[in-house]
Amino acid sequence: MSTDRLYYRPIPQAQGGRWPLAGGWTGFSALECLQRGHAPRVVTDAPDAVIAALTAPRPPLMGLALDRPRLMGIVNATPDSFSDGGHYDPVNQCRVLAAAGADLLDIGEIARIRPALEAARGLLPVSVDTRKAAVAQAALQAGAGMVNDVSGFDFDADLPGLVARAGVPVCLMHAQGLPQTMQDDPRYDDVLLDVYDALEARIARAVAAGIPRHRIVIDPGIGFGKTEAHNLAILRRISLYHGLGCPILLGVSRKRFIGRIGGAELPADRVPGTLALTVAAIAQGVQIHRVHDVAEHAQALRLVAALNETREAGQ
């Protein structure tokens, strides 16, 4: 990896700004210039290509405009899910999350989710959470409109071609290592920049497979092969990833590090901590938030929107 490369992180500001950030609800007038082995420095301009990537409005995702934050409700159809597996009927949960204010749903495990997919199809856009081409194909046939691959196309070589042929969007997540061992001793040279480079490579691979960039969403993979310190380093500067020119999806809901920092042993008790991180990420322009607790987040988003409207009106 080159130590000479410069990375530019937009510094979002609550009101106005010289440039709009990703065509969304916030803007920026300055940037952090980041370089491996050097302290960050604040600059007031960047190359034209960088500004273009940072400011271009993101295209709609499954018909959803991304000029405001969107909530992706998690439907765990597997009984062994770490947070809420087996605690509800997946079909009914689709309806509950839709009524609570979800914009789209993310469902996993085709053997169990077909009824949930069919139930959700008439409610909201649906993403299938899978690394496997066979599962993705079955889910797309059952009504899913997006693939969410936590391996970022590292697991199944057949999945990129399937997504390209289907003409559906895909979320490419960063993960270091395999799920069974990824938390054993994850290490990075510079986690913020290493993840950026890895996502950039995943995007290039997807484009080479025939998936247009406007159908790609990225996820930095909080908690996937990352320590608590790594997670926090990414979250502090997550606006850097707007430079990749794709919408950002964030999945922090109820994760273990939230419990460690916030003093909540049980996943269900980590809603306040999750909400705090979500609101902080919204301030950095992150468009899609994958959460278990949709009603609480929908309420928070309504308050954030109300504050923004009041500010714009000069009140």
VEXDO-115477 format. One record per residue (C-alpha): residue in three letters; y, z negated, x; residue number from 0. Coordinates in steps of 0.02 Angstrom, whole numbers, plus 50000, padded with zeros to 5 digits. Each point is the difference from the previous one (the first is absolute). Layout:
# residues N
+---------+-------+-------+-------+-----+
| residuo | north |    up |  east | num |
+---------+-------+-------+-------+-----+
|     ALA |     Y |     Z |     X | NUM |
...
+---------+-------+-------+-------+-----+
# end
This chain:
# residues 315
+---------+-------+-------+-------+-----+
| residuo | north |    up |  east | num |
+---------+-------+-------+-------+-----+
|     MET | 50000 | 50000 | 50000 |   0 |
|     SER | 50173 | 50042 | 50061 |   1 |
|     THR | 50117 | 49859 | 50045 |   2 |
|     ASP | 50149 | 50119 | 49989 |   3 |
|     ARG | 49987 | 50038 | 49815 |   4 |
|     LEU | 50139 | 49933 | 49891 |   5 |
|     TYR | 49968 | 49936 | 49823 |   6 |
|     TYR | 50137 | 49972 | 49873 |   7 |
|     ARG | 49992 | 49866 | 49867 |   8 |
|     PRO | 50132 | 50010 | 49863 |   9 |
|     ILE | 50085 | 49833 | 49972 |  10 |
|     PRO | 50011 | 49989 | 49810 |  11 |
|     GLN | 50158 | 49928 | 49925 |  12 |
|     ALA | 50016 | 49925 | 49828 |  13 |
|     GLN | 50151 | 50102 | 49950 |  14 |
|     GLY | 50037 | 50182 | 50031 |  15 |
|     GLY | 49974 | 50068 | 50174 |  16 |
|     ARG | 50038 | 50159 | 50094 |  17 |
|     TRP | 49832 | 50075 | 49953 |  18 |
|     PRO | 49879 | 49973 | 49854 |  19 |
|     LEU | 49830 | 49933 | 50054 |  20 |
|     ALA | 49859 | 50115 | 49943 |  21 |
|     GLY | 50103 | 50050 | 49848 |  22 |
|     GLY | 49975 | 49826 | 49930 |  23 |
|     TRP | 50097 | 49846 | 49949 |  24 |
|     THR | 50068 | 49946 | 50169 |  25 |
|     GLY | 50090 | 50078 | 50147 |  26 |
|     PHE | 50039 | 49978 | 50184 |  27 |
|     SER | 50143 | 50028 | 50120 |  28 |
|     ALA | 49917 | 49944 | 50162 |  29 |
|     LEU | 49829 | 50008 | 50080 |  30 |
|     GLU | 49896 | 49903 | 50124 |  31 |
|     CYS | 49948 | 50108 | 50145 |  32 |
|     LEU | 49829 | 49941 | 50057 |  33 |
|     GLN | 49911 | 50043 | 50162 |  34 |
|     ARG | 49844 | 49928 | 50078 |  35 |
|     GLY | 50041 | 49869 | 50130 |  36 |
|     HIS | 50183 | 49989 | 49950 |  37 |
|     ALA | 50099 | 49886 | 49886 |  38 |
|     PRO | 50057 | 50078 | 49835 |  39 |
|     ARG | 50179 | 50064 | 49999 |  40 |
|     VAL | 50109 | 50043 | 49851 |  41 |
|     VAL | 50068 | 50177 | 49989 |  42 |
|     THR | 50107 | 50089 | 49872 |  43 |
|     ASP | 49919 | 50172 | 50008 |  44 |
|     ALA | 49834 | 50085 | 50033 |  45 |
|     PRO | 49934 | 50178 | 50024 |  46 |
|     ASP | 50019 | 50112 | 49848 |  47 |
|     ALA | 49812 | 50010 | 49972 |  48 |
|     VAL | 49989 | 49811 | 49994 |  49 |
|     ILE | 50142 | 49984 | 49875 |  50 |
|     ALA | 49922 | 50137 | 49894 |  51 |
|     ALA | 49833 | 49910 | 49993 |  52 |
|     LEU | 50082 | 49833 | 49960 |  53 |
|     THR | 50114 | 50065 | 49863 |  54 |
|     ALA | 49899 | 50133 | 49908 |  55 |
|     PRO | 49953 | 49946 | 49823 |  56 |
|     ARG | 49813 | 49972 | 49984 |  57 |
|     PRO | 49916 | 50113 | 49871 |  58 |
|     PRO | 49926 | 49923 | 49842 |  59 |
|     LEU | 49827 | 49923 | 50015 |  60 |
|     MET | 49888 | 50048 | 49855 |  61 |
|     GLY | 50155 | 50028 | 49896 |  62 |
|     LEU | 50084 | 49837 | 50053 |  63 |
|     ALA | 50172 | 50017 | 50076 |  64 |
|     LEU | 50017 | 49897 | 50159 |  65 |
|     ASP | 50185 | 49964 | 49984 |  66 |
|     ARG | 49953 | 49822 | 49950 |  67 |
|     PRO | 49861 | 49880 | 50052 |  68 |
|     ARG | 49831 | 50029 | 49917 |  69 |
|     LEU | 49860 | 49877 | 49966 |  70 |
|     MET | 49819 | 50049 | 50032 |  71 |
|     GLY | 49889 | 49880 | 49904 |  72 |
|     ILE | 49835 | 49955 | 50085 |  73 |
|     VAL | 49843 | 50011 | 49894 |  74 |
|     ASN | 49852 | 49929 | 50096 |  75 |
|     ALA | 49840 | 50061 | 49921 |  76 |
|     THR | 49893 | 49918 | 50134 |  77 |
|     PRO | 49941 | 49820 | 49973 |  78 |
|     ASP | 50018 | 49961 | 50187 |  79 |
|     SER | 50186 | 50038 | 50016 |  80 |
|     PHE | 50085 | 49865 | 50105 |  81 |
|     SER | 50133 | 49959 | 49871 |  82 |
|     ASP | 49943 | 50027 | 49822 |  83 |
|     GLY | 49834 | 50090 | 50000 |  84 |
|     GLY | 49895 | 49961 | 49847 |  85 |
|     HIS | 50139 | 49901 | 49916 |  86 |
|     TYR | 50039 | 50130 | 49867 |  87 |
|     ASP | 49937 | 50152 | 49909 |  88 |
|     PRO | 50069 | 50152 | 50096 |  89 |
|     VAL | 50025 | 50103 | 49842 |  90 |
|     ASN | 50104 | 49865 | 49918 |  91 |
|     GLN | 50093 | 49966 | 50163 |  92 |
|     CYS | 50063 | 50179 | 50001 |  93 |
|     ARG | 50079 | 49968 | 49831 |  94 |
|     VAL | 50069 | 49831 | 50052 |  95 |
|     LEU | 50084 | 50069 | 50157 |  96 |
|     ALA | 50071 | 50150 | 49906 |  97 |
|     ALA | 50076 | 49884 | 49870 |  98 |
|     ALA | 50067 | 49886 | 50138 |  99 |
|     GLY | 50103 | 50140 | 50077 | 100 |
|     ALA | 49890 | 50090 | 50127 | 101 |
|     ASP | 50052 | 50179 | 50041 | 102 |
|     LEU | 49829 | 50052 | 50064 | 103 |
|     LEU | 49829 | 49922 | 50027 | 104 |
|     ASP | 49887 | 49992 | 50153 | 105 |
|     ILE | 49814 | 49985 | 49962 | 106 |
|     GLY | 49849 | 49993 | 50114 | 107 |
|     GLU | 49809 | 50020 | 49996 | 108 |
|     ILE | 49943 | 50149 | 49899 | 109 |
|     ALA | 49835 | 49921 | 49945 | 110 |
|     ARG | 50098 | 49872 | 49901 | 111 |
|     ILE | 50169 | 50080 | 49969 | 112 |
|     ARG | 49961 | 50153 | 49895 | 113 |
|     PRO | 50035 | 49905 | 49836 | 114 |
|     ALA | 50160 | 49929 | 50077 | 115 |
|     LEU | 50054 | 50173 | 50057 | 116 |
|     GLU | 49970 | 50072 | 49828 | 117 |
|     ALA | 50095 | 49856 | 49920 | 118 |
|     ALA | 50145 | 50016 | 50122 | 119 |
|     ARG | 50013 | 50188 | 49989 | 120 |
|     GLY | 50101 | 49995 | 49841 | 121 |
|     LEU | 50108 | 49854 | 50057 | 122 |
|     LEU | 50067 | 50031 | 50175 | 123 |
|     PRO | 49972 | 50109 | 50154 | 124 |
|     VAL | 49846 | 49939 | 50094 | 125 |
|     SER | 49958 | 49991 | 50184 | 126 |
|     VAL | 49822 | 49976 | 50063 | 127 |
|     ASP | 49980 | 49879 | 50146 | 128 |
|     THR | 49863 | 50076 | 50109 | 129 |
|     ARG | 49958 | 50064 | 50174 | 130 |
|     LYS | 49858 | 50111 | 49938 | 131 |
|     ALA | 50010 | 50182 | 49945 | 132 |
|     ALA | 49858 | 49981 | 49874 | 133 |
|     VAL | 50086 | 49853 | 49915 | 134 |
|     ALA | 50167 | 50089 | 50001 | 135 |
|     GLN | 49926 | 50156 | 49922 | 136 |
|     ALA | 49917 | 49902 | 49860 | 137 |
|     ALA | 50159 | 49902 | 49969 | 138 |
|     LEU | 50108 | 50156 | 49995 | 139 |
|     GLN | 49880 | 50078 | 49875 | 140 |
|     ALA | 50014 | 49841 | 49896 | 141 |
|     GLY | 50189 | 50011 | 49992 | 142 |
|     ALA | 50073 | 49926 | 50160 | 143 |
|     GLY | 50151 | 50093 | 50068 | 144 |
|     MET | 50017 | 49930 | 50176 | 145 |
|     VAL | 49889 | 49940 | 50143 | 146 |
|     ASN | 50042 | 49839 | 50094 | 147 |
|     ASP | 49903 | 50003 | 50164 | 148 |
|     VAL | 50012 | 49839 | 50100 | 149 |
|     SER | 49923 | 50088 | 50150 | 150 |
|     GLY | 50137 | 50132 | 50006 | 151 |
|     PHE | 49866 | 50137 | 50006 | 152 |
|     ASP | 49909 | 49915 | 50144 | 153 |
|     PHE | 49842 | 49959 | 49901 | 154 |
|     ASP | 49941 | 50158 | 49911 | 155 |
|     ALA | 50035 | 50171 | 50077 | 156 |
|     ASP | 49971 | 50084 | 49830 | 157 |
|     LEU | 50139 | 49906 | 49912 | 158 |
|     PRO | 50152 | 50097 | 50066 | 159 |
|     GLY | 49928 | 50166 | 49941 | 160 |
|     LEU | 49957 | 49928 | 49830 | 161 |
|     VAL | 50177 | 49933 | 49977 | 162 |
|     ALA | 50075 | 50166 | 50056 | 163 |
|     ARG | 49893 | 50100 | 49878 | 164 |
|     ALA | 50035 | 49880 | 49857 | 165 |
|     GLY | 50188 | 50014 | 50028 | 166 |
|     VAL | 50026 | 49813 | 49974 | 167 |
|     PRO | 50106 | 49878 | 50100 | 168 |
|     VAL | 49922 | 49882 | 50127 | 169 |
|     CYS | 50051 | 49835 | 50075 | 170 |
|     LEU | 49956 | 49986 | 50184 | 171 |
|     MET | 49988 | 49822 | 50062 | 172 |
|     HIS | 49997 | 49937 | 50178 | 173 |
|     ALA | 49856 | 49888 | 50049 | 174 |
|     GLN | 49938 | 49952 | 50173 | 175 |
|     GLY | 49811 | 49988 | 50011 | 176 |
|     LEU | 49870 | 49982 | 49863 | 177 |
|     PRO | 50018 | 49881 | 49853 | 178 |
|     GLN | 49858 | 49892 | 50064 | 179 |
|     THR | 50080 | 49967 | 50170 | 180 |
|     MET | 50183 | 50050 | 49987 | 181 |
|     GLN | 50064 | 49822 | 50001 | 182 |
|     ASP | 49897 | 49940 | 50148 | 183 |
|     ASP | 50135 | 50028 | 50133 | 184 |
|     PRO | 50122 | 50138 | 49953 | 185 |
|     ARG | 50117 | 50052 | 50141 | 186 |
|     TYR | 50145 | 50120 | 50017 | 187 |
|     ASP | 50122 | 50052 | 50135 | 188 |
|     ASP | 50141 | 49997 | 49871 | 189 |
|     VAL | 49932 | 49981 | 49824 | 190 |
|     LEU | 50152 | 50072 | 49911 | 191 |
|     LEU | 50002 | 50158 | 50106 | 192 |
|     ASP | 49811 | 50015 | 50021 | 193 |
|     VAL | 49979 | 50002 | 49810 | 194 |
|     TYR | 50141 | 50128 | 49985 | 195 |
|     ASP | 49913 | 50115 | 50125 | 196 |
|     ALA | 49831 | 49978 | 49915 | 197 |
|     LEU | 50072 | 50040 | 49829 | 198 |
|     GLU | 50090 | 50151 | 50072 | 199 |
|     ALA | 49833 | 50062 | 50068 | 200 |
|     ARG | 49914 | 49971 | 49832 | 201 |
|     ILE | 50137 | 50098 | 49911 | 202 |
|     ALA | 49979 | 50145 | 50123 | 203 |
|     ARG | 49812 | 50000 | 49973 | 204 |
|     ALA | 50023 | 50002 | 49812 | 205 |
|     VAL | 50124 | 50144 | 50009 | 206 |
|     ALA | 49880 | 50096 | 50114 | 207 |
|     ALA | 49866 | 49977 | 49866 | 208 |
|     GLY | 50111 | 50084 | 49872 | 209 |
|     ILE | 50085 | 49851 | 49918 | 210 |
|     PRO | 50187 | 50029 | 49988 | 211 |
|     ARG | 50111 | 49861 | 50064 | 212 |
|     HIS | 50079 | 49977 | 49829 | 213 |
|     ARG | 49831 | 49939 | 49936 | 214 |
|     ILE | 49979 | 49867 | 50135 | 215 |
|     VAL | 50040 | 49814 | 49982 | 216 |
|     ILE | 49986 | 49881 | 50148 | 217 |
|     ASP | 49948 | 49817 | 50011 | 218 |
|     PRO | 50021 | 49898 | 50161 | 219 |
|     GLY | 49844 | 49900 | 49954 | 220 |
|     ILE | 50058 | 49820 | 49998 | 221 |
|     GLY | 49852 | 49888 | 50040 | 222 |
|     PHE | 49885 | 50143 | 50055 | 223 |
|     GLY | 49966 | 49969 | 50184 | 224 |
|     LYS | 50158 | 49898 | 50021 | 225 |
|     THR | 50040 | 49820 | 50038 | 226 |
|     GLU | 50129 | 49898 | 49907 | 227 |
|     ALA | 50126 | 50040 | 50138 | 228 |
|     HIS | 49961 | 50186 | 49984 | 229 |
|     ASN | 50024 | 49994 | 49811 | 230 |
|     LEU | 50168 | 49914 | 50016 | 231 |
|     ALA | 50061 | 50119 | 50136 | 232 |
|     ILE | 49965 | 50149 | 49885 | 233 |
|     LEU | 50078 | 49920 | 49847 | 234 |
|     ARG | 50160 | 49954 | 50092 | 235 |
|     ARG | 50031 | 50182 | 50046 | 236 |
|     ILE | 49899 | 50096 | 49870 | 237 |
|     SER | 50146 | 50118 | 49967 | 238 |
|     LEU | 49953 | 50086 | 50164 | 239 |
|     TYR | 49860 | 50090 | 49908 | 240 |
|     HIS | 50122 | 50096 | 49891 | 241 |
|     GLY | 50021 | 50107 | 50155 | 242 |
|     LEU | 49829 | 50076 | 49965 | 243 |
|     GLY | 50075 | 50086 | 49848 | 244 |
|     CYS | 49873 | 49935 | 49874 | 245 |
|     PRO | 50006 | 49866 | 49865 | 246 |
|     ILE | 49943 | 49828 | 50060 | 247 |
|     LEU | 49869 | 49897 | 49909 | 248 |
|     LEU | 49990 | 49815 | 50040 | 249 |
|     GLY | 49848 | 49893 | 49963 | 250 |
|     VAL | 50030 | 49816 | 50038 | 251 |
|     SER | 49943 | 49925 | 49836 | 252 |
|     ARG | 49920 | 49827 | 50018 | 253 |
|     LYS | 49950 | 50032 | 50181 | 254 |
|     ARG | 49937 | 49861 | 50111 | 255 |
|     PHE | 50151 | 49989 | 50115 | 256 |
|     ILE | 50110 | 49966 | 49848 | 257 |
|     GLY | 49892 | 49850 | 49963 | 258 |
|     ARG | 50006 | 49938 | 50178 | 259 |
|     ILE | 50189 | 50012 | 50012 | 260 |
|     GLY | 50036 | 49946 | 49822 | 261 |
|     GLY | 49870 | 49863 | 49985 | 262 |
|     ALA | 49895 | 50081 | 49864 | 263 |
|     GLU | 49814 | 49992 | 50032 | 264 |
|     LEU | 49946 | 50091 | 49841 | 265 |
|     PRO | 50044 | 50185 | 49982 | 266 |
|     ALA | 50063 | 49972 | 49822 | 267 |
|     ASP | 50129 | 49876 | 50067 | 268 |
|     ARG | 50079 | 50128 | 50116 | 269 |
|     VAL | 50103 | 50089 | 49867 | 270 |
|     PRO | 50169 | 49925 | 50053 | 271 |
|     GLY | 49971 | 50048 | 50182 | 272 |
|     THR | 49946 | 50174 | 49950 | 273 |
|     LEU | 50155 | 50018 | 49893 | 274 |
|     ALA | 50113 | 49944 | 50143 | 275 |
|     LEU | 49929 | 50135 | 50115 | 276 |
|     THR | 50010 | 50132 | 49863 | 277 |
|     VAL | 50185 | 49966 | 49968 | 278 |
|     ALA | 50035 | 50004 | 50187 | 279 |
|     ALA | 49910 | 50168 | 50014 | 280 |
|     ILE | 50097 | 50069 | 49852 | 281 |
|     ALA | 50159 | 49958 | 50095 | 282 |
|     GLN | 49931 | 50113 | 50139 | 283 |
|     GLY | 49970 | 50143 | 49878 | 284 |
|     VAL | 49811 | 49987 | 49981 | 285 |
|     GLN | 49953 | 50100 | 49847 | 286 |
|     ILE | 49825 | 49947 | 49943 | 287 |
|     HIS | 49933 | 49822 | 49989 | 288 |
|     ARG | 49814 | 49971 | 49974 | 289 |
|     VAL | 49984 | 49832 | 49912 | 290 |
|     HIS | 49882 | 49895 | 49896 | 291 |
|     ASP | 50135 | 49908 | 49903 | 292 |
|     VAL | 50094 | 50138 | 49913 | 293 |
|     ALA | 50094 | 49899 | 49869 | 294 |
|     GLU | 50081 | 49887 | 50130 | 295 |
|     HIS | 50050 | 50147 | 50109 | 296 |
|     ALA | 50065 | 50100 | 49853 | 297 |
|     GLN | 50114 | 49856 | 49955 | 298 |
|     ALA | 50064 | 49990 | 50178 | 299 |
|     LEU | 50033 | 50187 | 50006 | 300 |
|     ARG | 50100 | 49990 | 49839 | 301 |
|     LEU | 50111 | 49868 | 50079 | 302 |
|     VAL | 50021 | 50101 | 50160 | 303 |
|     ALA | 50047 | 50152 | 49897 | 304 |
|     ALA | 50125 | 49899 | 49898 | 305 |
|     LEU | 50084 | 49937 | 50158 | 306 |
|     ASN | 50012 | 50176 | 50069 | 307 |
|     GLU | 50076 | 50065 | 49837 | 308 |
|     THR | 50130 | 49860 | 49999 | 309 |
|     ARG | 50044 | 50036 | 50182 | 310 |
|     GLU | 50020 | 50185 | 49966 | 311 |
|     ALA | 50114 | 49962 | 49853 | 312 |
|     GLY | 50109 | 49894 | 50115 | 313 |
|     GLN | 49976 | 49843 | 49895 | 314 |
+---------+-------+-------+-------+-----+
# end
